[in-house]
């Protein structure tokens, strides 16, 4: 896993074994039988609790026993205990009492674990965790970290000299983030629970009520846009009363726990349209929607039959679903090998995006308002809008022109709305305005078709693949954008009512359609030039391939087997600092989806991620992410924390990680040893379980599991109170 930076990407080295070995089991854990992987077989400390000759000190034995009894998740617990805990945690329909404690799953072993449930024992638990942290640190220093071939951590070259700029550099209007200093000597973190109006649904950048109150207007959905506080909060979001481990995919697509998202307004308003229904302790989703009351699969087939050239899961792979409702359309497209990134404003229909995420469907809280969407240009194969009620035709078609920006040349816009199939005066007026606008935009109306079963219709438009139509228009309206208008600059960039020219040079991105899925996943994009340097220093196409091979090796040899993760319980995954999307690509055979996040100050590789049939978003990790709490089952952070702490508080980022990660969710961190130590310390003060802590040559890896623990002390967030 970790090698010196002098090694070439993808190269493996056989490292000599360490001369001394202490506190290492003489019996190999079954999790590490394949020694050619990313982690050595003894990277997890003393998995079987079998001491070596050098490990016979009675105090150490007593410490190990206490670790097992309290099951704080430190690596000294046995693999058998971990396995039992995993089996228990994976049962999502029972053992509710297990969910209400402080992440302590072995309460039946000793009287001490019963006492641990009492809040009065929290100080004692923190003291034990600090003691375990010291022992863990001592163990790491003496482990045989070179027992197996390691796959390297790829080193990035200077971004300034590479092929990729950064989103921050591209977006001139990016707001300057505050950079409060971080005390490197800080070891004790005092966590509090957030007291906010939105309670368990708190999203800091969308629930900044103080900023919203001072807006000059709301006609363009300004109140649904991001308004981040000057400094991100460090308090923890509360859990809904009775919160349970989420139901696993694919059952979650049809049924979730009501207690996890206790909102009934949408069921009352949209129940007759088969959006969502309350069924005892569950919320059920029949798969319908306003435009497909008889099920999403029928609607998906209706669209395919209307235009066979769409070729779900072949030509069409990545879709943007605008105004998604509860995202049943995207949820059922998985069966066609299509991924849809759905979005809708927070609370426009109560908890619709939260429902989608709880079901295991990709979604974010976002709005088409005054600013560009956080995506590069020319990336989506199809943009879909099923009665999303967006006024596409007003103000020069500014919002529709934004869809034109993110749609690939030759891509399709599927518009399923009442103006397509109803003859009410308002619908007729909108249809005429849309017809005029789309013609001026040089969109070709390919087909209009009606679905007799659902009594709805759809119009499908195609974006041009050349500039010929633009040049032959009698009026330059909507106008073409100025040549200096960068279509890929999006962070806090205002919407422009103009169109960017279509690339005509065959070597430019967007000039050709990507390879058909799944070939596009593994192939470097045609527009990556060998003459340009990639992120890790090799020619860009070779860099892409080396990154993919590296992550396939790491995932197959380490992540899938070496961390004790029950991957059947993992559905929603985020790569918090994605480069080429290699981590997500390596997970393609699992029933998971991955949100690939490209930070603003990282190389702008998000277009590559979309080119290979994956999806993602830009983000500034000094701010909160636009998602509900408890959205993700697994977060992956490759050298993110050491980068973020240069600009903002690491404690704020950890609070954000806690916010978006579900209880029993996993965080995998790969970073410098110093940063790993900081993150591990914070995780322990959060009462998280440390599954693995490993380091070699100043590089380390950490795997921790969030528990159900919440602080008893409360912090009022003034700007988030009504």
C-alpha positions as CSV (number, residue, x, y, z in Angstrom):
1,X,0.0,0.0,0.0
2,X,2.7,2.5,1.0
3,X,5.9,2.9,-0.9
4,X,8.5,5.7,-1.3
5,X,7.5,8.4,-3.8
6,X,10.4,7.4,-6.0
7,X,8.5,4.4,-7.2
8,X,6.6,4.7,-10.5
9,X,2.7,4.6,-10.4
10,X,1.4,1.0,-10.4
11,X,4.8,-0.4,-9.5
12,X,5.0,-2.9,-6.6
13,X,8.0,-3.4,-4.4
14,X,8.9,-6.4,-2.2
15,X,10.0,-4.9,1.0
16,X,12.2,-6.8,3.6
17,X,10.7,-7.9,6.8
18,X,11.3,-5.9,9.9
19,X,14.0,-7.1,12.2
20,X,11.9,-7.0,15.4
21,X,8.3,-7.9,16.0
22,X,6.2,-7.2,19.1
23,X,2.5,-7.7,19.9
24,X,1.9,-9.5,16.7
25,X,-0.3,-12.6,16.6
26,X,1.4,-15.9,15.9
27,X,-1.8,-17.0,14.2
28,X,-2.7,-15.2,11.0
29,X,-6.1,-13.6,10.7
30,X,-8.2,-15.1,7.9
31,X,-8.8,-11.6,6.6
32,X,-5.2,-11.4,5.5
33,X,-4.6,-14.8,4.0
34,X,-3.7,-13.2,0.6
35,X,-0.4,-11.5,1.5
36,X,0.0,-9.9,-1.9
37,X,-2.5,-7.2,-1.2
38,X,-2.5,-3.6,0.0
39,X,-2.1,-4.4,3.6
40,X,0.2,-7.0,5.3
41,X,-1.4,-9.8,7.3
42,X,-0.3,-8.2,10.6
43,X,-1.5,-4.7,9.9
44,X,-4.4,-5.0,12.3
45,X,-3.0,-5.3,15.8
46,X,-3.2,-8.7,17.6
47,X,-6.4,-9.8,15.8
48,X,-6.6,-13.2,17.6
49,X,-5.5,-12.0,21.0
50,X,-2.7,-14.7,20.9
51,X,0.4,-13.1,22.6
52,X,3.9,-13.8,21.4
53,X,6.7,-14.6,23.7
54,X,7.6,-10.9,24.0
55,X,4.0,-10.1,24.9
56,X,3.4,-11.8,28.2
57,X,3.2,-8.7,30.4
58,X,0.1,-9.1,32.7
59,X,-0.8,-5.4,32.5
60,X,-1.0,-5.7,28.7
61,X,-3.2,-8.8,28.9
62,X,-5.5,-7.0,31.3
63,X,-5.7,-4.0,28.9
64,X,-6.5,-6.3,26.0
65,X,-9.3,-8.0,28.0
66,X,-10.8,-4.6,28.8
67,X,-10.7,-3.7,25.2
68,X,-12.8,-6.7,24.3
69,X,-15.2,-6.2,27.1
70,X,-16.0,-2.6,26.3
71,X,-15.7,-3.0,22.6
72,X,-14.7,0.5,21.8
73,X,-13.6,-0.6,18.4
74,X,-9.8,-0.4,19.1
75,X,-7.8,-2.7,16.9
76,X,-6.8,-4.9,19.8
77,X,-10.2,-6.6,19.8
78,X,-10.2,-10.0,18.3
79,X,-11.3,-10.8,14.8
80,X,-14.0,-13.2,16.1
81,X,-15.5,-10.4,18.2
82,X,-15.4,-8.2,15.2
83,X,-17.1,-10.8,13.1
84,X,-19.9,-11.2,15.6
85,X,-20.3,-7.5,15.8
86,X,-20.5,-7.2,12.0
87,X,-23.2,-9.9,11.9
88,X,-25.2,-8.2,14.6
89,X,-24.9,-4.7,13.0
90,X,-25.9,-6.0,9.5
91,X,-29.3,-7.0,10.8
92,X,-31.3,-3.9,9.9
93,X,-34.7,-5.0,11.0
94,X,-34.1,-5.9,14.7
95,X,-32.1,-5.2,17.9
96,X,-33.3,-1.6,18.3
97,X,-31.9,-1.5,21.8
98,X,-28.4,-2.0,20.3
99,X,-28.9,1.1,18.2
100,X,-29.6,3.4,21.2
101,X,-26.4,2.9,23.1
102,X,-23.0,4.7,22.5
103,X,-21.8,2.4,19.8
104,X,-21.2,-0.4,22.3
105,X,-22.3,-3.7,20.7
106,X,-21.0,-6.3,23.1
107,X,-23.1,-5.3,26.1
108,X,-23.8,-9.0,27.0
109,X,-20.2,-9.8,27.8
110,X,-19.6,-8.2,31.2
111,X,-21.3,-6.0,33.8
112,X,-19.0,-3.2,32.8
113,X,-20.6,-2.9,29.3
114,X,-24.0,-2.5,30.9
115,X,-22.6,0.4,33.0
116,X,-21.1,1.9,29.8
117,X,-24.6,2.7,28.6
118,X,-25.0,5.2,31.5
119,X,-24.0,8.7,30.5
120,X,-22.2,9.1,33.8
121,X,-19.5,6.6,32.5
122,X,-18.6,8.8,29.5
123,X,-15.5,10.3,31.2
124,X,-14.3,6.8,32.1
125,X,-14.7,5.7,28.5
126,X,-12.8,8.7,27.2
127,X,-9.9,7.9,29.6
128,X,-9.9,4.2,28.4
129,X,-9.9,5.4,24.8
130,X,-6.9,7.7,25.5
131,X,-5.0,4.8,27.1
132,X,-5.9,2.6,24.2
133,X,-4.7,5.3,21.8
134,X,-1.3,5.3,23.5
135,X,-1.0,1.5,23.3
136,X,-2.1,1.6,19.7
137,X,0.5,4.2,18.9
138,X,3.1,2.0,20.6
139,X,2.0,-1.0,18.7
140,X,2.2,0.7,15.3
141,X,5.8,1.6,15.9
142,X,6.8,-2.0,16.4
143,X,4.7,-3.8,13.8
144,X,6.2,-5.7,10.9
145,X,4.8,-3.4,8.3
146,X,6.8,-4.8,5.4
147,X,5.6,-8.4,5.5
148,X,3.9,-8.2,2.1
149,X,4.2,-6.5,-1.2
150,X,2.7,-3.0,-0.9
151,X,0.9,-1.0,-3.5
152,X,2.0,2.6,-3.5
153,X,0.3,5.8,-2.9
154,X,0.6,7.8,-6.1
155,X,2.3,11.2,-5.7
156,X,0.8,14.2,-7.4
157,X,3.0,16.4,-9.6
158,X,2.9,20.2,-9.5
159,X,-0.6,21.2,-10.7
160,X,0.7,24.4,-12.3
161,X,2.8,22.4,-14.7
162,X,0.3,19.6,-15.4
163,X,-2.5,19.2,-17.9
164,X,-5.2,20.1,-15.3
165,X,-5.9,23.4,-13.7
166,X,-8.1,23.6,-10.6
167,X,-11.8,24.6,-10.3
168,X,-10.7,27.4,-7.9
169,X,-8.5,28.9,-10.6
170,X,-11.1,28.5,-13.3
171,X,-13.8,30.2,-11.2
172,X,-12.7,33.8,-10.8
173,X,-15.7,34.7,-8.5
174,X,-14.9,32.0,-5.9
175,X,-15.4,33.4,-2.5
176,X,-12.3,33.6,-0.3
177,X,-12.6,31.0,2.4
178,X,-11.6,31.9,5.9
179,X,-8.5,30.1,7.1
180,X,-8.5,29.9,10.9
181,X,-5.4,28.4,12.4
182,X,-5.4,24.9,13.8
183,X,-3.6,24.1,16.9
184,X,-1.3,21.1,16.1
185,X,-1.1,20.3,19.8
186,X,-4.8,20.0,20.3
187,X,-5.5,16.5,21.7
188,X,-8.9,16.8,23.5
189,X,-12.0,17.8,21.5
190,X,-15.1,18.8,23.3
191,X,-18.1,17.8,21.1
192,X,-21.6,19.2,21.6
193,X,-24.9,18.5,19.9
194,X,-26.2,21.2,17.5
195,X,-29.3,23.1,18.7
196,X,-30.8,24.2,15.4
197,X,-34.3,24.7,14.0
198,X,-33.9,21.9,11.5
199,X,-32.8,19.5,14.1
200,X,-31.7,16.1,12.7
201,X,-32.0,17.4,9.2
202,X,-29.5,20.2,9.5
203,X,-27.5,21.2,6.5
204,X,-25.3,24.2,7.5
205,X,-25.0,25.9,4.1
206,X,-28.7,25.5,3.3
207,X,-30.0,26.3,6.8
208,X,-28.2,29.5,7.4
209,X,-31.5,31.3,8.3
210,X,-29.7,34.5,9.3
211,X,-28.3,34.9,5.8
212,X,-31.6,33.9,4.2
213,X,-33.4,36.6,6.2
214,X,-31.2,39.3,4.7
215,X,-31.7,38.3,1.0
216,X,-33.1,41.0,-1.2
217,X,-35.4,38.6,-3.0
218,X,-36.5,35.0,-3.4
219,X,-38.0,35.0,-6.9
220,X,-35.0,33.1,-8.3
221,X,-34.8,30.6,-5.5
222,X,-32.0,32.5,-3.8
223,X,-33.3,31.1,-0.5
224,X,-32.6,27.6,-1.7
225,X,-29.0,28.3,-2.8
226,X,-25.9,27.8,-0.6
227,X,-25.3,30.4,2.1
228,X,-22.5,29.0,4.1
229,X,-21.5,30.4,7.5
230,X,-18.2,32.2,7.8
231,X,-16.8,29.3,9.7
232,X,-18.2,25.7,9.5
233,X,-19.8,24.4,12.8
234,X,-18.0,21.9,15.0
235,X,-21.1,20.6,16.7
236,X,-22.7,17.3,15.9
237,X,-26.2,16.8,14.4
238,X,-28.7,14.9,16.5
239,X,-30.3,11.6,15.5
240,X,-34.0,11.3,14.8
241,X,-35.8,9.6,17.7
242,X,-35.8,5.8,17.2
243,X,-33.2,5.9,14.4
244,X,-32.3,2.4,13.1
245,X,-29.7,0.9,10.8
246,X,-31.0,1.6,7.3
247,X,-32.6,-1.2,5.3
248,X,-30.2,-2.7,2.8
249,X,-30.4,-2.3,-1.0
250,X,-32.3,-3.4,-3.0
251,X,-35.1,-3.7,-0.5
252,X,-34.5,-0.1,0.5
253,X,-35.6,1.1,-2.9
254,X,-39.2,0.0,-2.0
255,X,-39.1,0.4,1.8
256,X,-37.3,2.4,4.5
257,X,-37.8,3.0,8.2
258,X,-40.3,5.7,9.0
259,X,-38.3,6.6,12.1
260,X,-35.2,7.4,10.0
261,X,-37.0,10.0,7.9
262,X,-40.2,10.8,9.9
263,X,-41.9,13.0,7.4
264,X,-45.4,12.4,6.2
265,X,-46.3,15.5,4.3
266,X,-45.2,14.1,0.9
267,X,-47.1,10.9,1.5
268,X,-50.3,12.9,2.2
269,X,-49.9,15.2,-0.8
270,X,-48.5,12.8,-3.4
271,X,-49.8,9.4,-2.1
272,X,-52.3,9.1,-4.9
273,X,-49.5,9.4,-7.4
274,X,-47.6,6.4,-5.9
275,X,-44.6,8.6,-4.7
276,X,-44.6,7.4,-1.1
277,X,-47.0,5.8,1.4
278,X,-46.9,5.3,5.1
279,X,-47.2,1.6,6.0
280,X,-46.9,0.9,9.7
281,X,-43.3,1.5,10.8
282,X,-42.2,1.8,7.2
283,X,-42.4,4.3,4.4
284,X,-43.0,2.4,1.1
285,X,-42.2,3.6,-2.4
286,X,-44.3,1.9,-5.1
287,X,-42.0,3.2,-7.8
288,X,-44.4,5.9,-9.1
289,X,-44.3,9.6,-9.7
290,X,-46.4,12.4,-11.1
291,X,-45.6,11.3,-14.6
292,X,-45.4,7.6,-14.0
293,X,-48.2,6.6,-11.6
294,X,-47.9,3.0,-12.9
295,X,-44.3,2.6,-12.1
296,X,-40.9,3.9,-13.1
297,X,-39.9,0.9,-15.1
298,X,-42.8,1.3,-17.5
299,X,-42.0,5.0,-17.9
300,X,-38.3,4.1,-18.6
301,X,-39.3,1.7,-21.3
302,X,-41.7,4.2,-22.7
303,X,-38.9,6.7,-23.1
304,X,-36.6,4.1,-24.7
305,X,-39.3,3.0,-27.1
306,X,-40.0,6.6,-28.0
307,X,-36.3,7.0,-29.1
308,X,-34.4,3.7,-29.4
309,X,-31.2,5.7,-30.1
310,X,-31.0,6.5,-26.4
311,X,-29.8,2.9,-25.8
312,X,-30.0,2.8,-22.0
313,X,-26.8,1.4,-20.5
314,X,-24.9,1.5,-23.8
315,X,-24.9,4.9,-25.5
316,X,-26.6,6.5,-22.5
317,X,-24.9,6.0,-19.2
318,X,-24.9,9.2,-17.1
319,X,-28.1,11.2,-16.6
320,X,-29.0,14.5,-14.8
321,X,-32.5,14.2,-13.3
322,X,-33.8,17.7,-12.6
323,X,-36.5,18.1,-9.9
324,X,-36.3,14.5,-9.1
325,X,-39.0,14.0,-6.5
326,X,-38.1,10.9,-4.5
327,X,-35.9,9.8,-7.4
328,X,-37.7,6.6,-8.4
329,X,-36.7,7.3,-12.0
330,X,-33.0,7.2,-11.1
331,X,-33.6,4.3,-8.6
332,X,-34.9,2.0,-11.4
333,X,-32.5,3.1,-14.1
334,X,-29.9,1.0,-12.2
335,X,-31.6,-2.0,-13.8
336,X,-30.8,-0.6,-17.2
337,X,-27.1,0.0,-16.2
338,X,-27.6,3.7,-16.1
339,X,-26.7,6.1,-13.3
340,X,-28.7,9.2,-12.7
341,X,-27.6,12.1,-10.5
342,X,-30.9,13.5,-9.1
343,X,-31.3,16.9,-7.5
344,X,-34.1,19.1,-6.1
345,X,-34.3,22.0,-3.7
346,X,-34.3,21.2,0.0
347,X,-37.8,21.0,1.5
348,X,-39.6,22.1,-1.7
349,X,-41.5,18.9,-1.3
350,X,-40.8,17.8,2.3
351,X,-37.7,15.5,2.5
352,X,-37.8,14.3,-1.1
353,X,-34.0,14.2,-1.5
354,X,-33.6,12.8,2.0
355,X,-36.0,10.0,1.0
356,X,-33.9,9.3,-2.1
357,X,-30.7,9.0,-0.2
358,X,-32.2,6.8,2.5
359,X,-33.5,4.5,-0.3
360,X,-29.9,4.2,-1.7
361,X,-30.4,6.5,-4.8
362,X,-27.9,9.2,-5.8
363,X,-29.2,12.7,-5.0
364,X,-28.1,16.1,-3.8
365,X,-30.0,19.2,-2.6
366,X,-29.5,21.8,-5.2
367,X,-31.6,24.4,-7.2
368,X,-31.5,26.1,-10.5
369,X,-31.4,29.6,-9.3
370,X,-28.9,32.4,-10.0
371,X,-25.7,30.4,-10.2
372,X,-24.3,27.7,-12.4
373,X,-24.7,24.1,-11.3
374,X,-21.5,22.6,-9.8
375,X,-20.7,20.5,-12.8
376,X,-18.3,21.1,-15.8
377,X,-19.6,21.6,-19.3
378,X,-20.5,18.9,-21.9
379,X,-20.7,15.9,-19.4
380,X,-24.3,14.5,-19.2
381,X,-25.5,12.1,-21.8
382,X,-29.1,12.9,-21.1
383,X,-30.9,15.6,-19.0
384,X,-34.3,14.6,-17.8
385,X,-37.2,16.6,-16.4
386,X,-40.4,14.9,-15.4
387,X,-42.9,17.7,-14.6
388,X,-40.2,19.5,-12.7
389,X,-42.0,22.8,-13.0
390,X,-38.9,24.8,-13.9
391,X,-39.8,27.9,-16.0
392,X,-37.4,27.1,-18.8
393,X,-38.8,29.7,-21.2
394,X,-38.5,32.9,-19.1
395,X,-35.7,35.4,-18.9
396,X,-34.2,34.5,-22.3
397,X,-34.2,30.8,-21.4
398,X,-31.4,31.3,-18.9
399,X,-32.1,28.1,-17.0
400,X,-32.5,26.0,-20.2
401,X,-29.3,27.4,-21.4
402,X,-27.6,26.1,-18.2
403,X,-28.8,22.6,-19.2
404,X,-27.4,23.2,-22.6
405,X,-24.0,24.0,-21.0
406,X,-23.8,20.6,-19.1
407,X,-25.3,18.5,-21.9
408,X,-23.0,16.7,-24.3
409,X,-23.1,17.7,-28.0
410,X,-25.4,15.1,-29.4
411,X,-27.0,14.5,-26.0
412,X,-30.8,14.5,-25.4
413,X,-33.1,16.6,-23.2
414,X,-36.2,14.5,-22.2
415,X,-39.0,16.9,-21.2
416,X,-42.0,15.1,-19.7
417,X,-44.4,17.8,-18.6
418,X,-48.0,19.0,-19.1
419,X,-47.3,21.5,-21.9
420,X,-46.2,18.4,-24.0
421,X,-49.6,16.7,-23.8
422,X,-52.3,19.0,-22.3
423,X,-54.2,21.7,-24.0
424,X,-54.9,24.1,-21.2
425,X,-54.3,27.7,-22.1
426,X,-51.3,28.0,-19.8
427,X,-49.8,24.7,-21.2
428,X,-50.3,25.8,-24.8
429,X,-48.6,29.1,-24.0
430,X,-45.6,27.4,-22.4
431,X,-45.3,24.9,-25.3
432,X,-45.2,27.7,-27.9
433,X,-42.6,29.6,-25.9
434,X,-40.5,26.4,-25.5
435,X,-40.8,25.6,-29.2
436,X,-39.5,29.1,-30.1
437,X,-36.7,28.9,-27.6
438,X,-35.4,25.4,-28.4
439,X,-35.4,26.2,-32.1
440,X,-33.4,29.4,-31.5
441,X,-31.0,27.2,-29.4
442,X,-30.6,24.9,-32.4
443,X,-32.1,22.0,-30.5
444,X,-33.7,19.4,-32.8
445,X,-37.1,18.2,-31.6
446,X,-36.6,14.5,-32.3
447,X,-39.8,13.0,-31.1
448,X,-43.0,13.8,-29.2
449,X,-44.8,10.7,-27.9
450,X,-47.7,9.9,-25.6
451,X,-48.0,7.2,-22.9
452,X,-51.6,6.0,-23.0
453,X,-51.3,4.0,-19.8
454,X,-50.1,6.9,-17.7
455,X,-51.9,9.5,-19.9
456,X,-48.7,11.6,-20.1
457,X,-46.3,12.5,-22.9
458,X,-42.7,13.4,-23.5
459,X,-40.8,15.6,-25.9
460,X,-37.2,14.7,-26.7
461,X,-34.7,17.2,-28.0
462,X,-31.1,16.8,-29.3
463,X,-28.3,19.2,-28.8
464,X,-26.3,20.0,-32.1
465,X,-22.9,18.5,-32.7
466,X,-21.6,21.4,-34.9
467,X,-21.8,25.2,-35.0
468,X,-23.5,25.3,-38.4
469,X,-26.9,26.1,-37.1
470,X,-25.6,28.8,-34.7
471,X,-23.8,30.6,-37.6
472,X,-26.9,30.4,-39.9
473,X,-29.4,31.9,-37.4
474,X,-30.9,35.2,-38.5
475,X,-30.8,36.6,-35.0
476,X,-28.1,36.0,-32.4
477,X,-30.7,35.3,-29.7
478,X,-29.9,33.6,-27.4
479,X,-26.5,35.0,-28.0
480,X,-23.3,33.0,-28.2
481,X,-21.1,33.4,-25.2
482,X,-18.0,35.5,-25.4
483,X,-14.8,33.6,-26.3
484,X,-13.3,34.4,-22.9
485,X,-16.4,32.9,-21.1
486,X,-15.1,29.6,-19.6
487,X,-17.9,27.1,-19.6
488,X,-16.1,25.0,-17.0
489,X,-15.9,27.7,-14.4
490,X,-18.8,27.1,-12.1
491,X,-18.1,27.8,-8.4
492,X,-20.2,30.8,-7.4
493,X,-20.3,31.8,-11.1
494,X,-23.5,33.6,-12.1
495,X,-25.7,32.2,-14.8
496,X,-25.3,33.7,-18.3
497,X,-28.0,33.7,-20.9
498,X,-25.7,32.5,-23.7
499,X,-24.6,29.4,-25.5
500,X,-21.0,28.1,-25.8
501,X,-19.8,27.0,-29.2
502,X,-19.6,23.2,-29.9
503,X,-16.0,21.9,-30.1
504,X,-15.1,21.1,-33.7
505,X,-11.5,20.0,-33.3
506,X,-11.6,16.2,-33.1
507,X,-9.0,16.2,-30.3
508,X,-11.1,18.5,-28.0
509,X,-13.4,17.2,-25.3
510,X,-16.9,17.1,-26.5
511,X,-16.1,16.7,-30.2
512,X,-16.8,13.0,-30.0
513,X,-19.2,10.8,-28.1
514,X,-17.5,8.6,-25.4
515,X,-17.0,4.9,-26.0
516,X,-20.1,2.8,-25.3
517,X,-20.5,1.5,-21.8
518,X,-18.7,-0.3,-20.2
519,X,-15.7,0.2,-22.5
520,X,-15.6,3.9,-21.5
521,X,-15.0,3.0,-17.9
522,X,-11.5,1.5,-18.5
523,X,-10.3,3.6,-21.5
524,X,-8.5,6.9,-21.2
525,X,-10.6,9.6,-22.9
526,X,-9.5,10.3,-26.4
527,X,-8.8,13.9,-25.6
528,X,-6.1,13.1,-22.9
529,X,-2.9,14.0,-24.7
530,X,0.4,12.1,-24.1
531,X,2.2,15.4,-24.5
532,X,0.5,16.6,-21.3
533,X,1.6,15.6,-17.8
534,X,-1.0,13.9,-15.6
535,X,-1.7,14.4,-12.0
536,X,1.0,11.9,-10.9
537,X,3.7,13.0,-13.3
538,X,3.3,10.5,-16.2
539,X,1.9,11.3,-19.6
540,X,-1.8,11.8,-19.0
541,X,-3.2,8.6,-20.6
542,X,-0.5,6.5,-18.8
543,X,-1.3,8.3,-15.6
544,X,-5.0,7.4,-16.0
545,X,-4.2,3.8,-16.5
546,X,-1.7,3.6,-13.6
547,X,-4.3,5.2,-11.3
548,X,-7.0,2.6,-12.3
549,X,-4.6,-0.3,-11.9
550,X,-3.6,0.9,-8.5
551,X,-7.1,1.3,-7.2
552,X,-8.2,-2.1,-8.6
553,X,-5.3,-3.6,-6.6
554,X,-6.0,-1.7,-3.4
555,X,-9.8,-2.4,-3.5
556,X,-9.5,-6.1,-4.4
557,X,-6.6,-7.0,-2.1
558,X,-7.3,-4.7,0.9
559,X,-10.7,-2.9,1.0
560,X,-12.9,-5.9,0.1
561,X,-11.2,-8.4,2.5
562,X,-8.9,-6.7,4.9
563,X,-11.0,-4.2,6.7
564,X,-13.8,-6.4,8.0
565,X,-16.5,-4.4,6.1
566,X,-19.7,-6.0,5.3
567,X,-20.1,-4.7,1.8
568,X,-23.6,-5.9,1.5
569,X,-24.5,-3.2,3.9
570,X,-22.7,-0.5,1.8
571,X,-24.8,1.3,-0.8
572,X,-24.0,5.1,-0.8
573,X,-20.3,5.8,-1.1
574,X,-18.4,9.1,-1.4
575,X,-14.8,9.5,-2.6
576,X,-14.1,12.8,-0.9
577,X,-11.0,13.6,-3.0
578,X,-11.3,11.8,-6.3
579,X,-8.8,12.2,-9.1
580,X,-9.6,10.1,-12.1
581,X,-12.4,8.2,-10.5
582,X,-10.3,5.0,-10.2
583,X,-11.6,4.2,-6.7
584,X,-15.2,4.3,-8.0
585,X,-14.3,2.3,-11.1
586,X,-12.7,-0.4,-9.0
587,X,-16.1,-0.8,-7.2
588,X,-18.1,-1.3,-10.4
589,X,-19.0,-4.9,-9.7
590,X,-20.5,-4.1,-6.3
591,X,-24.1,-2.9,-5.8
592,X,-22.9,0.6,-4.8
593,X,-22.8,4.1,-6.3
594,X,-20.0,6.6,-5.7
595,X,-20.2,10.3,-5.5
596,X,-16.8,11.5,-6.8
597,X,-15.9,14.8,-5.2
598,X,-13.2,17.0,-6.8
599,X,-12.2,19.7,-4.4
600,X,-11.8,23.2,-5.7
601,X,-8.1,23.3,-5.2
602,X,-7.4,19.8,-6.7
603,X,-6.6,19.2,-10.4
604,X,-9.8,19.6,-12.4
605,X,-10.3,16.0,-13.4
606,X,-14.1,15.9,-13.0
607,X,-14.7,15.8,-16.8
608,X,-12.6,12.6,-17.0
609,X,-14.8,11.0,-14.3
610,X,-17.9,11.7,-16.4
611,X,-16.2,10.6,-19.6
612,X,-15.7,7.2,-18.1
613,X,-19.4,6.8,-17.2
614,X,-19.2,7.9,-13.5
615,X,-20.5,11.1,-11.9
616,X,-19.4,13.6,-9.3
617,X,-19.4,17.2,-8.2
618,X,-17.1,20.1,-7.2
619,X,-16.9,21.0,-3.6
620,X,-15.0,23.2,-1.1
621,X,-14.4,21.0,2.0
622,X,-14.1,24.1,4.2
623,X,-17.9,24.3,3.8
624,X,-20.6,21.7,4.3
625,X,-21.7,19.4,1.5
626,X,-25.2,19.9,0.0
627,X,-26.7,16.7,1.4
628,X,-28.8,15.6,4.4
629,X,-27.3,14.2,7.5
630,X,-26.7,10.4,7.5
631,X,-26.5,10.2,3.7
632,X,-23.5,7.9,3.2
633,X,-22.5,4.4,4.3
634,X,-18.8,4.8,3.5
635,X,-16.5,7.8,3.0
636,X,-13.1,7.5,1.4
637,X,-10.5,10.3,1.9
638,X,-7.2,10.0,0.0
639,X,-4.9,12.7,1.3
640,X,-7.8,15.1,1.8
641,X,-7.4,15.9,5.5
642,X,-3.8,17.0,5.3
643,X,-4.8,19.3,2.4
644,X,-7.8,20.8,4.1
645,X,-6.1,21.5,7.4
646,X,-3.9,24.0,5.6
647,X,-7.0,26.2,5.0
648,X,-9.5,25.5,7.7
649,X,-10.2,23.7,11.0
650,X,-9.8,20.0,10.8
651,X,-12.3,19.7,13.6
652,X,-14.9,21.3,11.3
653,X,-14.2,18.8,8.6
654,X,-14.5,15.9,11.1
655,X,-17.9,17.3,12.3
656,X,-19.0,17.4,8.6
657,X,-17.8,13.8,8.1
658,X,-19.8,12.8,11.2
659,X,-22.9,14.7,9.8
660,X,-23.0,13.0,6.4
661,X,-21.9,9.5,7.6
662,X,-24.6,7.1,8.9
663,X,-24.1,5.5,12.3
664,X,-22.2,2.2,11.7
665,X,-20.8,3.8,8.5
666,X,-17.1,3.6,7.7
667,X,-14.5,6.2,7.1
668,X,-11.3,5.2,5.3
669,X,-8.5,7.7,5.4
670,X,-5.1,7.5,3.6
671,X,-2.8,10.3,4.5
672,X,0.5,11.3,6.3
673,X,1.2,9.7,9.6
674,X,0.8,13.0,11.4
675,X,-2.6,13.6,9.9
676,X,-3.7,10.0,10.5
677,X,-2.9,10.5,14.2
678,X,-5.0,13.6,14.4
679,X,-8.0,12.0,12.7
680,X,-7.7,8.9,14.8
681,X,-7.6,11.0,18.0
682,X,-10.7,12.9,16.9
683,X,-12.5,9.7,16.0
684,X,-11.8,8.2,19.4
685,X,-13.2,11.3,21.1
686,X,-16.3,10.9,19.0
687,X,-16.5,7.3,20.4
688,X,-15.9,5.8,17.0
689,X,-14.5,2.3,16.6
690,X,-11.0,2.1,15.2
691,X,-10.9,-0.9,12.9
692,X,-7.5,-0.4,11.5
693,X,-4.6,2.0,12.0
694,X,-1.5,1.4,9.9
695,X,1.5,3.4,8.9
696,X,4.8,3.0,7.0
697,X,7.3,5.5,5.7
698,X,5.3,8.5,6.9
699,X,2.2,7.3,5.1
700,X,-0.7,5.8,6.9
701,X,-4.2,4.3,6.6
702,X,-7.1,4.5,9.0
703,X,-10.4,2.8,9.0
704,X,-13.0,3.8,11.6
705,X,-16.7,3.2,12.2
706,X,-19.1,5.8,13.4
707,X,-21.3,4.8,16.4
708,X,-24.7,6.0,17.7
709,X,-23.1,8.1,20.4
710,X,-24.2,11.8,20.7
711,X,-23.0,14.3,23.2
712,X,-25.3,15.3,26.0
713,X,-24.0,18.9,26.0
714,X,-25.7,21.3,23.5
715,X,-24.4,24.1,21.4
716,X,-26.9,26.7,20.0
717,X,-26.1,27.7,16.5
718,X,-27.6,31.2,16.4
719,X,-27.7,31.7,12.6
720,X,-29.7,28.4,12.2
721,X,-32.4,29.3,14.7
722,X,-35.7,30.8,13.6
